[in-house]
Amino acid sequence: RDTWKRALLQLKTLGFNAVRIRFHWGFHSPSKGKYDFTGSRDVGSLLALCEELNILVIACVGPFIGSDVQGGGYPFWLIQRDHIRLRHLWRSAIKLWDDRFAAAEAEWFDKIISILTKHEVVTKNAHGRGCVVVVQLENHLGAHGVLGLPLALHDETRLLAHMARERVLRVPLVTNNLNWPGDFSTLAARMWIQIEKKLRAYRIIKEPFRTDIPGFTVRDIVSTPVDRDAMARITQSETAPMVALELYDTDGKQDGSFSDQIEFALSQGLSAFSLPGFFKRSSPGNVDCPLRTVCAGDDYAAVSEDGTLSPDARTARLVLYAARALEQQLAASDL
């Protein structure tokens, strides 16, 4: 908890105006029915600090938040229950709906969303306004399994969104899909698109649920630029915001190229993006601190744990400062 303010100030000093925080269900729930939001687990205090520093928050509530943290974000007491199908997964590449798992998700949402609603940007509080600008549901749920076919059940995201709205969460909801729009590299994946259309036409499966904003993981936006036509098809709008919730450095190379990724993201019109691995952390994969569940302890991180900036981080800072200074002019242009 003592490191929160320093880490957030480093983030702001580099030109970022928001932080994506992944809230680990297992970190707050050591045993069934018990939740701890005190000390280093005090989510309310963390969000209040973000408000004090005027930093916006993209809140990732999961339940699954990533494979780089313990249990993917699930509590051990849930993982150990063999009769519960995590993410409704019955067998490899086969999903069957599990009401018990859905009930456990609802319990987690009861706790975490009751805190987030007090800190939404649409809420007035002691700091003037809240900091939570968008909430991310699940992470990489639209993964592909055997032969590249999609695994996710359409009702999974639909239920999570319904749970969030039932608990009076008002900010936009976003997902983080594994592939950049139009990136269907396998023949089986392309065939599935056509099969899925037929299944929906005959009402065998439902229409896919779309959150307010679709987000994506982008491995390298320099070599894989935005496919605006594919984005328009997915969002059903030519003006929908484009969000990269995980914009990675090129192949994670030691020399790094975060500055290139930022520059290309801005030039291609992304509305928002976050950079996993930009800040180095200790204890990769552990849940010692909510702010440290951002990415693994990458050797190629642009900012070291003691705050030292790499040459690439300095370049990235100049790019962000220039973008911030010209924000209104760029928004009014076609660039």
C-alpha positions in Angstrom: 0.0 0.0 0.0 2.9 2.3 0.7 3.9 2.1 -3.0 0.5 3.1 -4.5 1.1 6.9 -4.6 4.6 6.7 -6.0 3.5 4.3 -8.7 0.5 6.4 -9.7 2.6 9.6 -9.7 5.2 7.9 -12.0 2.3 7.0 -14.3 1.0 10.5 -14.4 4.4 12.1 -14.8 5.0 10.0 -17.9 1.9 11.5 -19.5 -0.8 8.8 -18.8 -4.1 10.0 -17.6 -5.6 6.6 -16.6 -4.6 3.3 -15.0 -6.0 -0.2 -15.7 -6.4 -2.0 -12.4 -7.2 -5.7 -12.3 -9.0 -6.6 -9.1 -8.2 -10.2 -8.1 -11.1 -12.1 -6.6 -8.9 -14.6 -4.8 -6.8 -11.8 -3.3 -9.9 -10.5 -1.5 -11.5 -13.8 -0.7 -9.2 -16.2 1.2 -12.1 -18.6 2.0 -15.7 -19.1 0.9 -18.0 -16.3 2.1 -15.1 -14.3 3.6 -13.9 -11.0 2.0 -11.1 -8.7 3.0 -10.9 -5.1 1.8 -8.5 -3.7 4.4 -4.9 -2.7 4.3 -3.3 -3.5 1.0 -6.7 -4.9 -0.1 -8.5 -1.6 0.5 -10.0 -0.9 -2.9 -11.9 2.1 -1.7 -8.7 3.9 -0.5 -6.9 3.0 -3.8 -9.7 4.6 -5.8 -9.9 7.6 -3.5 -6.1 8.1 -4.1 -6.7 8.0 -7.9 -9.3 10.7 -7.5 -7.0 12.8 -5.4 -4.3 12.6 -8.1 -6.9 13.1 -10.9 -6.2 9.7 -12.5 -8.9 7.8 -14.3 -9.4 4.1 -13.7 -10.3 1.3 -16.0 -11.5 -1.3 -13.5 -11.1 -4.9 -14.6 -13.3 -7.0 -12.3 -13.0 -10.3 -14.1 -13.8 -12.8 -12.7 -11.0 -14.1 -14.9 -8.3 -11.3 -15.2 -5.4 -13.1 -16.8 -3.2 -16.2 -16.9 -0.2 -14.3 -15.4 -1.7 -14.1 -11.9 -2.5 -16.9 -9.4 -5.5 -18.8 -10.3 -6.3 -16.4 -13.2 -8.0 -14.3 -10.6 -10.2 -17.0 -9.1 -10.0 -17.8 -5.3 -8.4 -21.1 -4.4 -11.6 -22.2 -2.5 -13.4 -22.0 -5.8 -10.7 -23.7 -7.9 -10.6 -26.6 -5.4 -14.3 -27.4 -5.9 -14.2 -30.1 -8.6 -18.0 -30.0 -9.0 -17.9 -26.4 -10.2 -17.0 -25.7 -13.9 -14.8 -22.6 -14.0 -15.9 -20.5 -16.9 -18.5 -23.2 -17.6 -15.7 -25.4 -19.1 -16.8 -29.1 -18.9 -14.1 -30.7 -21.1 -11.4 -29.4 -23.3 -13.1 -27.1 -25.9 -16.6 -28.0 -24.6 -18.6 -25.6 -22.4 -21.8 -26.4 -20.5 -23.6 -23.8 -18.4 -23.0 -24.1 -14.7 -25.5 -22.2 -12.4 -23.2 -22.8 -9.4 -20.3 -21.0 -11.0 -22.6 -18.2 -12.1 -23.8 -17.9 -8.4 -20.2 -17.6 -7.2 -19.6 -14.8 -9.8 -22.6 -13.0 -8.5 -21.2 -13.1 -5.0 -17.9 -11.5 -6.1 -19.8 -8.8 -8.1 -21.9 -8.0 -5.0 -18.7 -7.1 -3.1 -16.5 -5.4 -5.7 -19.2 -3.4 -7.6 -20.6 -2.0 -4.3 -17.2 -0.3 -4.0 -16.9 0.8 -7.6 -20.3 2.5 -7.7 -19.1 5.0 -5.1 -16.2 6.0 -7.3 -17.7 6.2 -10.8 -17.0 9.4 -12.8 -20.7 10.0 -12.8 -20.8 10.1 -9.0 -20.0 13.1 -6.9 -18.0 12.4 -3.7 -15.5 14.1 -1.4 -13.0 14.6 -4.2 -15.5 16.2 -6.5 -16.1 13.3 -8.9 -15.2 9.6 -9.1 -12.4 8.1 -11.1 -13.8 4.8 -12.6 -14.4 5.7 -16.2 -15.1 2.2 -17.6 -15.4 -1.4 -16.2 -14.0 -4.4 -18.0 -15.9 -7.7 -17.8 -13.9 -10.9 -18.1 -10.6 -11.2 -20.0 -9.9 -13.1 -23.2 -13.2 -14.8 -22.9 -13.5 -15.1 -26.7 -10.6 -17.5 -26.8 -10.2 -20.2 -29.5 -9.9 -23.9 -28.8 -9.6 -27.0 -30.9 -9.2 -26.2 -34.6 -9.4 -22.5 -33.8 -13.1 -22.5 -33.0 -14.4 -20.0 -30.4 -15.1 -21.4 -27.0 -17.1 -18.7 -25.3 -20.8 -19.1 -24.6 -22.7 -15.9 -25.7 -24.6 -15.9 -22.4 -21.4 -15.5 -20.3 -20.8 -11.9 -21.0 -24.6 -11.2 -21.2 -25.0 -12.5 -17.6 -22.0 -10.5 -16.3 -23.3 -7.3 -17.9 -26.7 -8.0 -16.4 -25.2 -8.5 -13.0 -23.3 -5.2 -13.3 -26.3 -3.2 -14.3 -28.5 -4.9 -11.6 -26.0 -3.5 -9.0 -26.5 0.0 -10.5 -23.1 0.3 -12.2 -23.6 3.1 -14.7 -20.3 3.6 -16.5 -19.7 1.9 -19.9 -18.8 -1.8 -19.9 -16.0 -3.2 -22.1 -14.6 -6.6 -23.0 -11.0 -7.6 -23.9 -11.1 -9.9 -26.9 -8.0 -12.0 -27.6 -7.7 -11.0 -31.3 -7.5 -7.7 -33.0 -10.5 -7.1 -35.3 -10.2 -9.1 -38.5 -7.4 -11.2 -37.1 -8.8 -14.6 -37.9 -5.7 -16.4 -39.0 -6.9 -20.0 -39.1 -9.1 -21.5 -41.8 -11.3 -23.1 -39.1 -11.9 -19.8 -37.5 -13.0 -18.2 -40.7 -15.3 -21.2 -41.4 -16.8 -20.9 -38.0 -17.9 -17.3 -38.8 -20.1 -18.6 -41.6 -21.4 -21.6 -39.5 -22.3 -19.2 -36.7 -24.3 -17.0 -39.1 -26.3 -20.0 -40.2 -26.9 -21.2 -36.6 -28.2 -17.7 -35.7 -30.4 -17.5 -38.7 -32.1 -20.8 -37.6 -32.2 -19.5 -34.0 -30.1 -22.4 -32.8 -27.8 -20.0 -31.0 -28.5 -16.4 -29.8 -27.1 -13.2 -31.2 -23.7 -12.4 -29.7 -23.9 -10.0 -26.8 -22.0 -6.8 -27.3 -20.8 -4.6 -24.4 -20.9 -0.9 -24.7 -17.3 -0.8 -26.0 -15.4 -3.8 -27.5 -11.8 -3.9 -26.3 -8.9 -6.0 -27.8 -5.5 -7.3 -27.1 -3.0 -6.1 -29.7 0.4 -7.7 -29.9 1.9 -5.3 -32.4 -0.1 -2.4 -33.8 2.9 -1.3 -35.9 2.8 -4.5 -38.1 -0.9 -5.2 -37.6 -2.7 -1.9 -38.0 -6.3 -1.1 -37.3 -8.7 -2.8 -39.8 -11.4 -0.2 -39.8 -13.8 -2.2 -41.9 -13.5 -5.2 -39.5 -14.0 -2.9 -36.5 -17.1 -1.4 -38.1 -18.5 -4.9 -38.6 -17.9 -5.9 -35.0 -19.1 -2.7 -33.4 -21.9 -2.2 -36.0 -20.8 1.4 -36.2 -18.1 3.4 -38.1 -17.7 5.8 -35.3 -17.5 3.4 -32.3 -14.4 3.9 -30.1 -11.4 1.7 -30.7 -9.8 0.4 -27.5 -6.7 -1.7 -27.0 -6.9 -2.9 -23.4 -3.6 -4.7 -23.8 -1.2 -3.0 -26.3 2.0 -5.0 -26.1 5.6 -4.0 -26.9 6.8 -5.7 -30.1 7.4 -9.3 -29.3 8.6 -8.3 -25.8 12.1 -7.6 -27.1 14.7 -6.3 -24.7 15.3 -3.1 -26.7 11.6 -2.3 -26.4 9.4 -0.1 -28.6 6.6 1.2 -26.4 7.1 4.6 -27.9 6.4 3.2 -31.4 3.3 1.4 -30.2 2.0 4.6 -28.6 2.7 6.7 -31.7 1.0 4.2 -34.0 -2.0 3.8 -31.6 -2.5 7.6 -31.6 -2.0 8.0 -35.3 -4.6 5.2 -36.1 -7.2 6.8 -33.9 -7.4 4.6 -30.9 -9.6 6.1 -28.2 -7.8 4.4 -25.3 -5.0 1.9 -24.7 -3.1 0.4 -21.9 0.5 -1.0 -21.9 1.1 -4.2 -19.9 4.8 -4.5 -19.1 5.5 -0.7 -19.3 6.2 -0.7 -15.5 8.3 -3.5 -14.0 7.1 -5.2 -10.9 8.5 -7.8 -8.6 6.7 -11.1 -7.7 5.5 -11.9 -11.2 2.2 -13.8 -11.0 1.6 -13.1 -7.3 -1.1 -11.0 -5.8 0.9 -9.0 -3.3 -0.7 -5.7 -4.3 -3.7 -4.7 -6.6 -1.5 -2.3 -8.5 1.1 -5.0 -9.1 -1.3 -7.3 -11.0 -0.6 -5.3 -14.1 2.0 -7.5 -15.8 4.8 -9.8 -15.1 8.3 -8.7 -14.0 9.4 -8.0 -17.5 13.1 -7.4 -18.2 12.1 -5.2 -21.1 9.9 -2.9 -19.0 10.3 0.8 -19.8 10.2 1.9 -16.2 12.1 -0.1 -13.5 10.9 -0.7 -10.0 13.0 2.2 -8.6 11.5 4.6 -11.2 14.4 4.7 -13.6 13.3 5.4 -17.2 14.7 3.6 -20.1 15.5 5.6 -23.3 12.3 4.2 -24.8 10.3 5.4 -21.8 11.7 8.9 -22.3 10.7 8.9 -25.9 7.3 7.6 -25.0 6.9 10.4 -22.5 7.7 13.0 -25.2 5.1 11.4 -27.5 2.4 11.5 -24.8 3.2 15.1 -23.8 3.0 16.1 -27.5 -0.3 14.3 -27.9 -1.7 15.9 -24.7 -0.6 19.4 -25.8 -2.3 19.0 -29.3 -5.3 17.0 -28.0 -8.0 19.5 -29.1 -6.4 20.2 -32.4 -6.0 16.5 -33.3 -9.6 15.8 -32.2 -10.9 18.5 -34.6 -8.8 17.2 -37.5 -9.0 14.1 -39.8 -5.6 12.9 -38.6 
